[in-house]
Amino acid sequence: MRLKPTNKTPTGILVLLAAQIICAVFFLSDVIDDFRSYGLTALQDSHMLIETASAVFLWAAILFEIRLLFRLLRRNAHLEHNLSIAQAAMHDVIQAHFEAWDLTPSEQDVATFMVKGMSISEIADLRGSAEGTVKAHMHAIYRKSGTHNRGEVLSLLIDSLMEDAPEPQAQPAE
């Protein structure tokens, strides 16, 4: 299964932000209108102080949410970019093994489906061939790769992917 980048606009969040902005404009305009009507004496009314604080905090929350949304969108784009790089690298490593093992195109198809975790019957259905043919291809893959079963093939591929991975660092004691 190949993961695809989403790049979806967070429509629901944008709608909620728009609703909050509309409410904030209403509350702020109401506070401004009340100050125009009552002048500085409005500061003596606790209801007016609460209404003013609510409008100010609503605007602060909106600005915070917008900053957070942009930060999350940038992070999502960064992660999707890294995922596409990792997928390409994984594909390249697998293809290099297939070429080194001198697999035929049919064996490469079967091996690809095998790596994806599909059963013999699923592979046969996808390829439009008999299960016996798929089994024959799998045995050829095992022979050419020097393995004995699906697990060993996967282990060999995973090991080669991890060869260049950095060693885990010991955490300093606190």
C-alpha positions as CSV (number, residue, x, y, z in Angstrom):
1,M,0.0,0.0,0.0
2,R,1.5,3.3,-1.1
3,L,0.6,6.3,1.1
4,K,-0.3,9.3,-0.9
5,P,0.1,12.9,0.3
6,T,-3.2,14.5,1.3
7,N,-2.7,18.2,0.7
8,K,-6.3,18.8,1.7
9,T,-7.4,22.2,2.8
10,P,-8.8,21.9,6.3
11,T,-12.2,23.2,5.3
12,G,-13.9,22.5,8.6
13,I,-11.3,24.4,10.6
14,L,-11.5,27.3,8.1
15,V,-15.3,27.4,8.5
16,L,-15.0,27.4,12.3
17,L,-12.4,30.2,12.1
18,A,-14.7,32.2,9.9
19,A,-17.6,31.8,12.3
20,Q,-15.3,32.8,15.2
21,I,-14.2,35.9,13.3
22,I,-17.8,36.9,12.5
23,C,-18.7,36.5,16.2
24,A,-15.6,38.5,17.3
25,V,-16.4,41.3,14.9
26,F,-19.9,41.4,16.3
27,F,-18.8,41.4,19.9
28,L,-16.0,44.0,19.3
29,S,-18.4,46.3,17.4
30,D,-20.9,45.9,20.3
31,V,-18.3,46.9,22.8
32,I,-17.2,49.9,20.7
33,D,-20.8,51.0,20.3
34,D,-21.4,50.6,24.1
35,F,-18.3,52.8,24.8
36,R,-19.5,55.4,22.4
37,S,-22.9,55.4,24.1
38,Y,-21.7,55.4,27.7
39,G,-18.3,56.8,27.5
40,L,-15.7,56.1,30.2
41,T,-18.5,55.4,32.7
42,A,-18.9,52.0,30.9
43,L,-15.7,50.9,32.7
44,Q,-17.6,51.0,36.0
45,D,-20.1,48.4,34.8
46,S,-18.9,44.8,35.5
47,H,-21.0,43.4,32.6
48,M,-19.2,45.8,30.2
49,L,-15.8,44.8,31.5
50,I,-16.6,41.1,31.1
51,E,-17.9,41.8,27.5
52,T,-14.8,43.7,26.6
53,A,-12.5,41.0,28.0
54,S,-14.4,38.3,26.2
55,A,-14.1,40.2,22.9
56,V,-10.4,40.7,23.4
57,F,-9.8,37.1,24.4
58,L,-11.8,35.8,21.5
59,W,-9.6,37.8,19.1
60,A,-6.5,36.5,20.9
61,A,-7.7,32.9,20.5
62,I,-8.4,33.4,16.8
63,L,-4.9,34.8,16.2
64,F,-3.5,31.8,18.2
65,E,-5.5,29.3,16.2
66,I,-4.4,30.9,12.9
67,R,-0.8,30.7,13.9
68,L,-1.2,27.1,15.1
69,L,-3.1,26.2,11.9
70,F,-0.3,27.5,9.7
71,R,2.3,25.8,11.8
72,L,0.4,22.5,11.5
73,L,0.0,22.9,7.7
74,R,3.8,23.6,7.3
75,R,4.6,20.5,9.5
76,N,2.2,18.4,7.5
77,A,3.8,19.5,4.2
78,H,7.2,18.7,5.6
79,L,6.1,15.2,6.8
80,E,4.5,14.5,3.5
81,H,7.7,15.5,1.7
82,N,9.8,13.3,3.9
83,L,7.3,10.4,3.4
84,S,7.6,10.7,-0.4
85,I,11.4,10.7,-0.1
86,A,11.3,7.6,2.2
87,Q,8.9,5.8,-0.2
88,A,11.1,6.5,-3.2
89,A,14.2,5.3,-1.3
90,M,12.4,2.1,-0.2
91,H,11.3,1.5,-3.8
92,D,14.8,2.0,-5.0
93,V,16.3,-0.5,-2.5
94,I,13.7,-3.1,-3.3
95,Q,14.2,-2.6,-7.0
96,A,18.0,-2.9,-6.6
97,H,17.5,-6.2,-4.8
98,F,15.2,-7.5,-7.5
99,E,17.8,-6.6,-10.2
100,A,20.6,-8.1,-8.1
101,W,18.6,-11.3,-7.8
102,D,18.0,-11.2,-11.6
103,L,14.2,-11.6,-11.2
104,T,12.1,-11.8,-14.3
105,P,9.3,-9.2,-14.7
106,S,6.7,-11.7,-13.6
107,E,8.8,-12.6,-10.6
108,Q,9.2,-8.9,-9.8
109,D,5.4,-8.5,-9.9
110,V,4.9,-11.5,-7.5
111,A,7.7,-10.3,-5.2
112,T,6.2,-6.8,-5.1
113,F,2.8,-8.2,-4.1
114,M,4.5,-10.5,-1.7
115,V,6.2,-7.6,0.0
116,K,2.9,-5.8,0.3
117,G,1.6,-8.8,2.3
118,M,-0.8,-10.3,-0.2
119,S,-1.7,-13.9,-0.1
120,I,-1.0,-16.4,-2.9
121,S,-4.7,-16.3,-4.0
122,E,-4.8,-12.5,-4.0
123,I,-1.6,-12.3,-6.1
124,A,-3.0,-14.9,-8.5
125,D,-6.3,-12.9,-8.9
126,L,-4.4,-9.7,-9.4
127,R,-2.2,-11.2,-12.0
128,G,-4.9,-13.3,-13.7
129,S,-2.8,-16.4,-13.2
130,A,-3.1,-19.7,-11.4
131,E,-2.0,-20.1,-7.8
132,G,0.5,-22.8,-8.9
133,T,2.1,-20.2,-11.2
134,V,2.4,-17.8,-8.3
135,K,3.9,-20.5,-6.1
136,A,6.4,-21.3,-8.8
137,H,7.4,-17.7,-9.1
138,M,7.7,-17.5,-5.3
139,H,10.0,-20.5,-5.2
140,A,12.2,-18.9,-7.9
141,I,12.3,-15.7,-5.8
142,Y,13.4,-17.7,-2.7
143,R,16.0,-19.5,-4.7
144,K,17.4,-16.4,-6.4
145,S,17.4,-14.4,-3.2
146,G,19.0,-17.2,-1.1
147,T,16.0,-17.3,1.2
148,H,13.5,-20.0,2.1
149,N,10.2,-18.2,2.8
150,R,8.4,-14.9,2.6
151,G,9.5,-13.8,6.1
152,E,13.2,-14.2,5.1
153,V,12.7,-12.2,2.0
154,L,11.1,-9.4,4.0
155,S,13.8,-9.6,6.6
156,L,16.5,-9.3,4.0
157,L,14.8,-6.2,2.5
158,I,14.3,-4.6,5.9
159,D,17.8,-5.3,6.9
160,S,19.2,-3.6,3.8
161,L,16.9,-0.6,4.4
162,M,18.3,-0.3,8.0
163,E,22.0,-0.7,7.1
164,D,22.5,3.0,6.7
165,A,20.3,4.0,9.7
166,P,22.1,5.7,12.5
167,E,22.7,3.8,15.6
168,P,20.4,4.7,18.5
169,Q,22.0,7.1,21.0
170,A,22.0,6.2,24.7
171,Q,20.0,8.6,26.7
172,P,22.0,10.5,29.4
173,A,21.0,9.6,32.9
174,E,19.2,12.3,34.8
